[in-house]
Amino acid sequence: MPIHFSRLAAALLACSSALPAAFAAPAEQVLCHYTYGGETKTLAALPVDSPYAVKAIDIGSFFHFRVVFQNQPVGSASIKVYTYADRDDGPLLIHQATFAYPPQQHLAAPYGFSGLHSVHEPVRDGELQYWCELSTQKRAAQEGKR
Protein backbone atom coordinates (compact mmCIF):
# COMPACT_ATOMS: atom_id res chain seq x y z
CA MET A 1 0.00 0.00 0.00
CA PRO A 2 1.60 3.32 -1.05
CA ILE A 3 2.03 6.07 1.51
CA HIS A 4 0.65 9.39 0.40
CA PHE A 5 2.99 12.21 1.36
CA SER A 6 0.17 14.73 1.81
CA ARG A 7 -1.65 12.45 4.27
CA LEU A 8 1.56 11.77 6.18
CA ALA A 9 2.37 15.50 6.36
CA ALA A 10 -1.16 16.29 7.56
CA ALA A 11 -0.93 13.61 10.24
CA LEU A 12 2.44 14.91 11.44
CA LEU A 13 1.12 18.47 11.61
CA ALA A 14 -1.89 17.35 13.59
CA CYS A 15 0.33 15.50 16.05
CA SER A 16 2.75 18.38 16.43
CA SER A 17 -0.04 20.82 17.33
CA ALA A 18 -1.10 18.47 20.11
CA LEU A 19 2.32 18.44 21.80
CA PRO A 20 2.22 19.53 25.41
CA ALA A 21 3.10 23.15 26.13
CA ALA A 22 6.09 21.93 28.16
CA PHE A 23 7.83 21.04 24.90
CA ALA A 24 7.14 24.40 23.28
CA ALA A 25 9.94 26.94 23.35
CA PRO A 26 9.10 29.56 25.99
CA ALA A 27 8.67 33.05 24.57
CA GLU A 28 11.03 35.75 25.73
CA GLN A 29 9.92 38.96 27.34
CA VAL A 30 11.58 41.99 28.85
CA LEU A 31 10.61 42.73 32.45
CA CYS A 32 11.25 46.30 33.55
CA HIS A 33 10.92 46.89 37.28
CA TYR A 34 10.14 50.52 38.03
CA THR A 35 9.80 52.42 41.29
CA TYR A 36 7.98 55.71 41.68
CA GLY A 37 6.56 57.27 44.83
CA GLY A 38 7.77 54.37 46.97
CA GLU A 39 5.85 51.77 44.94
CA THR A 40 7.56 49.17 42.72
CA LYS A 41 5.77 47.56 39.76
CA THR A 42 6.82 45.49 36.74
CA LEU A 43 6.10 46.16 33.09
CA ALA A 44 6.35 43.10 30.80
CA ALA A 45 7.18 43.78 27.15
CA LEU A 46 6.77 41.07 24.53
CA PRO A 47 8.55 41.16 21.16
CA VAL A 48 6.84 43.34 18.55
CA ASP A 49 7.24 43.69 14.80
CA SER A 50 6.76 47.45 14.82
CA PRO A 51 7.70 49.93 17.57
CA TYR A 52 4.89 52.27 16.53
CA ALA A 53 2.17 50.08 18.03
CA VAL A 54 3.70 50.10 21.54
CA LYS A 55 1.88 52.47 23.87
CA ALA A 56 3.40 54.17 26.90
CA ILE A 57 1.98 53.55 30.36
CA ASP A 58 1.29 56.37 32.82
CA ILE A 59 3.36 56.47 35.99
CA GLY A 60 2.14 58.96 38.53
CA SER A 61 0.81 62.19 37.07
CA PHE A 62 3.96 63.17 35.22
CA PHE A 63 5.80 60.22 33.61
CA HIS A 64 4.95 58.06 30.61
CA PHE A 65 7.08 54.89 30.35
CA ARG A 66 7.47 52.82 27.18
CA VAL A 67 9.47 49.64 26.50
CA VAL A 68 9.96 48.42 22.92
CA PHE A 69 11.36 44.90 22.48
CA GLN A 70 12.21 43.89 18.90
CA ASN A 71 14.04 40.58 18.43
CA GLN A 72 13.72 40.59 14.60
CA PRO A 73 15.35 41.27 12.18
CA VAL A 74 18.55 39.97 13.69
CA GLY A 75 20.71 42.85 12.44
CA SER A 76 18.63 45.58 14.05
CA ALA A 77 17.07 43.81 17.04
CA SER A 78 17.11 45.88 20.23
CA ILE A 79 15.41 46.78 23.48
CA LYS A 80 14.57 50.45 23.93
CA VAL A 81 13.24 52.19 27.01
CA TYR A 82 11.66 55.64 26.74
CA THR A 83 10.55 58.00 29.49
CA TYR A 84 8.41 61.00 28.65
CA ALA A 85 7.36 63.99 30.74
CA ASP A 86 3.68 64.93 30.57
CA ARG A 87 3.71 68.55 29.38
CA ASP A 88 0.81 70.85 28.56
CA ASP A 89 1.80 70.78 24.89
CA GLY A 90 2.20 66.98 24.78
CA PRO A 91 4.66 64.29 25.91
CA LEU A 92 8.33 65.30 25.94
CA LEU A 93 11.06 62.66 25.69
CA ILE A 94 13.40 63.13 28.67
CA HIS A 95 15.21 59.77 28.72
CA GLN A 96 15.98 57.01 26.22
CA ALA A 97 18.13 53.92 26.68
CA THR A 98 18.95 51.43 23.92
CA PHE A 99 20.25 47.92 24.59
CA ALA A 100 21.50 45.30 22.14
CA TYR A 101 19.53 42.10 21.70
CA PRO A 102 20.30 39.63 23.03
CA PRO A 103 21.46 41.67 26.00
CA GLN A 104 24.53 40.88 28.05
CA GLN A 105 22.85 39.84 31.29
CA HIS A 106 25.31 39.04 34.04
CA LEU A 107 24.06 36.62 36.66
CA ALA A 108 25.91 38.44 39.43
CA ALA A 109 24.48 41.85 38.46
CA PRO A 110 21.67 42.94 40.78
CA TYR A 111 19.95 45.08 38.12
CA GLY A 112 19.61 42.86 35.05
CA PHE A 113 21.06 43.81 31.68
CA SER A 114 20.18 47.50 31.98
CA GLY A 115 21.66 48.46 35.31
CA LEU A 116 19.73 50.84 37.55
CA HIS A 117 18.49 54.03 35.86
CA SER A 118 17.12 57.16 37.55
CA VAL A 119 15.00 59.71 35.70
CA HIS A 120 14.13 62.97 37.43
CA GLU A 121 11.06 65.15 36.91
CA PRO A 122 12.22 68.54 35.69
CA VAL A 123 9.24 70.31 37.33
CA ARG A 124 8.04 68.44 40.42
CA ASP A 125 11.36 67.01 41.67
CA GLY A 126 10.13 63.38 41.63
CA GLU A 127 12.22 60.40 40.62
CA LEU A 128 11.52 57.28 38.57
CA GLN A 129 13.96 54.40 38.89
CA TYR A 130 13.95 51.30 36.70
CA TRP A 131 15.97 48.27 35.69
CA CYS A 132 15.24 45.57 33.11
CA GLU A 133 15.90 41.87 32.65
CA LEU A 134 15.27 39.34 29.89
CA SER A 135 12.99 36.53 30.96
CA THR A 136 10.68 33.90 29.53
CA GLN A 137 6.91 33.82 29.92
CA LYS A 138 7.14 30.32 31.32
CA ARG A 139 9.61 31.36 34.06
CA ALA A 140 7.61 34.50 34.92
CA ALA A 141 4.42 32.45 35.23
CA GLN A 142 6.15 30.02 37.58
CA GLU A 143 7.54 32.85 39.70
CA GLY A 144 4.05 34.33 40.01
CA LYS A 145 2.82 31.10 41.59
CA ARG A 146 5.22 31.31 44.53
Summary of the structure (lengths in Angstrom):
residues: 146
radius of gyration: 20.4
end to end distance: 54.7
largest distance: 80.1
contacts: 362
relative contact order: 0.19
helix: 21%
strand: 43%
